[in-house]
Amino acid sequence: MTRAEFGKRLNKIRKKTGIKTELLAEKTDVSVGFLNGVFSGKAYPSVETFVKLVNALGCSANELLRGEPWPVDETAVDSRLLSIRELPPDRARHICNVLDTILTDLEQAKERAPSEK
């Protein structure tokens, strides 16, 4: 992948999430000018900045590098559900509460995100 391809993909994901360049710069501890350089293919982020970009955008490294979200492995999900069922009830309830909180937060973030045109 070229710098230009990476920059275009980064900017596309940024727009999709609705985050302004200024806020992304603030969240990743880089300047707006640097980000614009990355978007145009003139600059490339360090590994540390790449990780910050992934976290700030809420995407996977795979999506940013390859343009594909990380695939969900249904077998792994099923395996984890079985593991939860085998836990003592109080621990299983705790994990379910954590999952409920995460899913609620994701749904609220989805509702706050600007709609795609």
Buried (B, 14 or more C-beta within 10 A) or exposed (E): EEBEEBBBBBBEBBEEBEBEBEEBBEBBEBEBEBBBBBBEBEBEBEEEBBEBBBEBBEBBEEBBBEEEEEEEEEEEEEEEEEEBEEEEEEEBEEEEEEEEEEEEEEEEEEEEEEEEE
